[in-house]
Amino acid sequence: MVSLIVWLVVGGIVGWLASLIMKTDAQQGVLLNVVVGLVGAALAGWLISPLVGVPSINDNVFSIGSVLVSLVGAVILLGIVGLIRGRPRA
């Protein structure tokens, strides 16, 4: 139970940081930040982790490397969503 709570909190923080980087924070709430963080971590686990050899937060590993890999995945996810939605770049 504790690991689920930590996973959701870290996913929320990763999603929030990614939304700050991509300047979409005003459009997102807490729930969407958690979703972006966790889906971004899944994307990172699929694309980035094999390249750098560092797991994402979805692999039940909590380290600076896993948070950074998950953050990169969340930023990529927000970039893809921005391209699909046709959001103008800031």
Summary of the structure (lengths in Angstrom):
residues: 90
radius of gyration: 12.5
end to end distance: 40.0
largest distance: 40.7
contacts: 292
relative contact order: 0.19
helix: 78%
strand: 0%
